[in-house]
């Protein structure tokens, strides 16, 4: 009976360079490399007390725990991205022991190799567009000390709503044209659902949230292209994140059915 | 947090990784993307699916979720203050609109509307 479980972060080809010596994963444990045939799994030991079924179920409802675990997971993937092209697994992929991990690799070997070939030398860039919230003191156009009549209030509210809708339409048109331009420069692209400020902490409304698969050696040009669009967008904010491991493009599921296509329209709350 | 080595292009730093990425960026990737493998702890997939649905509701629309009567995050300290502020603002706007409509219904003011 062991008290540790094997947490798998990613599968990749054998590394050309060692992992950073001080790298830590979930719970501060150092990641280890588990080799099987021509592949390696990047694993660490996690306490059964946290990752057994019931405990995990409870933890996943705890946003602080989830955030810390997600950041630790992403930290290991990040470190791998500097030395190889990893195939990131979804959070909390856990096995009893090394032999369980080996059987998994054995069973999925062909899928892994295919995906690794497809993604070799590519990284993911995230691009988001936000509307900049109007300056806080729009109210000051009417003297604050004079009470406004209900009719004035309604009239101004309607005008505000109309202006707001026009801004939003312009923002969405920009988002769409930017997405098309970036897709043309990327090998593949995905639209993600817009982010809500409650989680992201970002100002304004998220009208584009997309991921682009770009070869490493063409990334500089891609980043410059995104940078240039920042000047053409008064009232909008373009944010770039990355380079990420190709999370959004590694998709094959257990059943091999669900390819995560970006079927979600940007700016549209489902 | 790890500091990734600069890439061959030398452009990595200003767009620095996890430091620039917010929690939503990270969660949408580690929960929703990546390769799905059923491990020995089988329940995790189902749980993450459920959790993702909840997060999606936040990500999609706080108002829509509230309409559906889903408000679990209001008890979540990490998310509730924002939700409460939104609700207050909405209620405030609604009250002002109702007041404005009442004023318009006043006989004196409706007559003024006619040319």
HADDOCK unambig.tbl for C-alpha pairs under 7 A between the chains (distance, minus, plus):
assign (segid A and resid 23 and name CA) (segid B and resid 2 and name CA) 6.84 0.50 0.50
assign (segid A and resid 52 and name CA) (segid B and resid 41 and name CA) 6.61 0.50 0.50
assign (segid A and resid 53 and name CA) (segid B and resid 41 and name CA) 6.06 0.50 0.50
assign (segid A and resid 53 and name CA) (segid B and resid 43 and name CA) 6.01 0.50 0.50
assign (segid A and resid 53 and name CA) (segid B and resid 44 and name CA) 6.92 0.50 0.50
assign (segid A and resid 57 and name CA) (segid B and resid 47 and name CA) 6.21 0.50 0.50
assign (segid A and resid 67 and name CA) (segid B and resid 23 and name CA) 6.96 0.50 0.50
assign (segid A and resid 70 and name CA) (segid B and resid 26 and name CA) 6.84 0.50 0.50
assign (segid A and resid 70 and name CA) (segid B and resid 27 and name CA) 6.53 0.50 0.50
assign (segid A and resid 70 and name CA) (segid B and resid 30 and name CA) 6.47 0.50 0.50
assign (segid A and resid 75 and name CA) (segid B and resid 1 and name CA) 6.38 0.50 0.50
assign (segid A and resid 75 and name CA) (segid B and resid 2 and name CA) 6.06 0.50 0.50
assign (segid A and resid 78 and name CA) (segid B and resid 4 and name CA) 6.90 0.50 0.50
assign (segid A and resid 79 and name CA) (segid B and resid 2 and name CA) 6.93 0.50 0.50
assign (segid A and resid 79 and name CA) (segid B and resid 4 and name CA) 5.86 0.50 0.50
assign (segid A and resid 82 and name CA) (segid B and resid 4 and name CA) 6.33 0.50 0.50
assign (segid A and resid 82 and name CA) (segid B and resid 5 and name CA) 6.35 0.50 0.50
assign (segid A and resid 88 and name CA) (segid B and resid 34 and name CA) 5.15 0.50 0.50
assign (segid A and resid 88 and name CA) (segid B and resid 35 and name CA) 6.22 0.50 0.50
assign (segid A and resid 89 and name CA) (segid B and resid 34 and name CA) 4.83 0.50 0.50
assign (segid A and resid 89 and name CA) (segid B and resid 35 and name CA) 4.43 0.50 0.50
assign (segid A and resid 89 and name CA) (segid B and resid 36 and name CA) 6.22 0.50 0.50
assign (segid A and resid 90 and name CA) (segid B and resid 30 and name CA) 5.45 0.50 0.50
assign (segid A and resid 90 and name CA) (segid B and resid 31 and name CA) 5.91 0.50 0.50
assign (segid A and resid 90 and name CA) (segid B and resid 33 and name CA) 6.40 0.50 0.50
assign (segid A and resid 90 and name CA) (segid B and resid 34 and name CA) 4.92 0.50 0.50
assign (segid A and resid 90 and name CA) (segid B and resid 35 and name CA) 5.57 0.50 0.50
assign (segid A and resid 90 and name CA) (segid B and resid 36 and name CA) 5.64 0.50 0.50
assign (segid A and resid 91 and name CA) (segid B and resid 30 and name CA) 5.32 0.50 0.50
assign (segid A and resid 91 and name CA) (segid B and resid 31 and name CA) 5.66 0.50 0.50
assign (segid A and resid 92 and name CA) (segid B and resid 44 and name CA) 6.80 0.50 0.50
assign (segid A and resid 93 and name CA) (segid B and resid 37 and name CA) 6.73 0.50 0.50
assign (segid A and resid 93 and name CA) (segid B and resid 38 and name CA) 6.90 0.50 0.50
assign (segid A and resid 93 and name CA) (segid B and resid 39 and name CA) 5.40 0.50 0.50
assign (segid A and resid 94 and name CA) (segid B and resid 39 and name CA) 5.06 0.50 0.50
assign (segid A and resid 94 and name CA) (segid B and resid 40 and name CA) 6.07 0.50 0.50
assign (segid A and resid 94 and name CA) (segid B and resid 41 and name CA) 5.88 0.50 0.50
assign (segid A and resid 95 and name CA) (segid B and resid 39 and name CA) 5.30 0.50 0.50
assign (segid A and resid 95 and name CA) (segid B and resid 40 and name CA) 4.64 0.50 0.50
assign (segid A and resid 95 and name CA) (segid B and resid 41 and name CA) 6.49 0.50 0.50
assign (segid A and resid 96 and name CA) (segid B and resid 40 and name CA) 6.14 0.50 0.50
assign (segid A and resid 150 and name CA) (segid B and resid 99 and name CA) 6.65 0.50 0.50
assign (segid A and resid 150 and name CA) (segid B and resid 100 and name CA) 4.00 0.50 0.50
assign (segid A and resid 150 and name CA) (segid B and resid 103 and name CA) 6.18 0.50 0.50
assign (segid A and resid 151 and name CA) (segid B and resid 100 and name CA) 5.96 0.50 0.50
assign (segid A and resid 151 and name CA) (segid B and resid 104 and name CA) 6.82 0.50 0.50
assign (segid A and resid 154 and name CA) (segid B and resid 97 and name CA) 6.88 0.50 0.50
assign (segid A and resid 154 and name CA) (segid B and resid 100 and name CA) 6.52 0.50 0.50
assign (segid A and resid 193 and name CA) (segid B and resid 60 and name CA) 6.98 0.50 0.50
assign (segid A and resid 194 and name CA) (segid B and resid 59 and name CA) 6.57 0.50 0.50
assign (segid A and resid 194 and name CA) (segid B and resid 60 and name CA) 6.78 0.50 0.50
assign (segid A and resid 195 and name CA) (segid B and resid 24 and name CA) 6.85 0.50 0.50
assign (segid A and resid 195 and name CA) (segid B and resid 59 and name CA) 5.03 0.50 0.50
assign (segid A and resid 196 and name CA) (segid B and resid 58 and name CA) 6.50 0.50 0.50
assign (segid A and resid 196 and name CA) (segid B and resid 59 and name CA) 4.56 0.50 0.50
assign (segid A and resid 196 and name CA) (segid B and resid 60 and name CA) 6.83 0.50 0.50
assign (segid A and resid 198 and name CA) (segid B and resid 79 and name CA) 6.23 0.50 0.50
assign (segid A and resid 198 and name CA) (segid B and resid 82 and name CA) 6.61 0.50 0.50
assign (segid A and resid 199 and name CA) (segid B and resid 23 and name CA) 6.46 0.50 0.50
assign (segid A and resid 199 and name CA) (segid B and resid 24 and name CA) 5.42 0.50 0.50
assign (segid A and resid 200 and name CA) (segid B and resid 22 and name CA) 5.54 0.50 0.50
assign (segid A and resid 200 and name CA) (segid B and resid 23 and name CA) 5.85 0.50 0.50
assign (segid A and resid 200 and name CA) (segid B and resid 24 and name CA) 4.90 0.50 0.50
assign (segid A and resid 220 and name CA) (segid B and resid 9 and name CA) 6.67 0.50 0.50
assign (segid A and resid 220 and name CA) (segid B and resid 11 and name CA) 6.83 0.50 0.50
assign (segid A and resid 240 and name CA) (segid B and resid 15 and name CA) 6.95 0.50 0.50
assign (segid A and resid 241 and name CA) (segid B and resid 15 and name CA) 6.02 0.50 0.50
assign (segid A and resid 241 and name CA) (segid B and resid 17 and name CA) 6.52 0.50 0.50
assign (segid A and resid 241 and name CA) (segid B and resid 20 and name CA) 6.45 0.50 0.50
assign (segid A and resid 241 and name CA) (segid B and resid 21 and name CA) 6.10 0.50 0.50
assign (segid A and resid 242 and name CA) (segid B and resid 15 and name CA) 6.18 0.50 0.50
assign (segid A and resid 242 and name CA) (segid B and resid 16 and name CA) 6.71 0.50 0.50
assign (segid A and resid 242 and name CA) (segid B and resid 17 and name CA) 5.21 0.50 0.50
assign (segid A and resid 243 and name CA) (segid B and resid 17 and name CA) 6.45 0.50 0.50
assign (segid A and resid 247 and name CA) (segid B and resid 29 and name CA) 6.05 0.50 0.50
assign (segid A and resid 247 and name CA) (segid B and resid 33 and name CA) 5.40 0.50 0.50
assign (segid A and resid 247 and name CA) (segid B and resid 34 and name CA) 4.66 0.50 0.50
assign (segid A and resid 248 and name CA) (segid B and resid 29 and name CA) 6.88 0.50 0.50
assign (segid A and resid 248 and name CA) (segid B and resid 33 and name CA) 5.34 0.50 0.50
assign (segid A and resid 248 and name CA) (segid B and resid 34 and name CA) 6.45 0.50 0.50
assign (segid A and resid 250 and name CA) (segid B and resid 34 and name CA) 5.55 0.50 0.50
assign (segid A and resid 250 and name CA) (segid B and resid 35 and name CA) 6.06 0.50 0.50
assign (segid A and resid 251 and name CA) (segid B and resid 33 and name CA) 6.70 0.50 0.50
assign (segid A and resid 251 and name CA) (segid B and resid 34 and name CA) 5.82 0.50 0.50
assign (segid A and resid 251 and name CA) (segid B and resid 35 and name CA) 5.48 0.50 0.50
assign (segid A and resid 252 and name CA) (segid B and resid 35 and name CA) 5.87 0.50 0.50
assign (segid A and resid 252 and name CA) (segid B and resid 36 and name CA) 6.83 0.50 0.50
assign (segid A and resid 253 and name CA) (segid B and resid 35 and name CA) 6.24 0.50 0.50
assign (segid A and resid 253 and name CA) (segid B and resid 36 and name CA) 4.87 0.50 0.50
assign (segid A and resid 253 and name CA) (segid B and resid 37 and name CA) 6.85 0.50 0.50
assign (segid A and resid 254 and name CA) (segid B and resid 36 and name CA) 5.93 0.50 0.50
assign (segid A and resid 254 and name CA) (segid B and resid 37 and name CA) 5.60 0.50 0.50
assign (segid A and resid 254 and name CA) (segid B and resid 38 and name CA) 6.92 0.50 0.50
assign (segid A and resid 269 and name CA) (segid B and resid 60 and name CA) 4.75 0.50 0.50
assign (segid A and resid 269 and name CA) (segid B and resid 61 and name CA) 6.01 0.50 0.50
assign (segid A and resid 270 and name CA) (segid B and resid 60 and name CA) 5.81 0.50 0.50
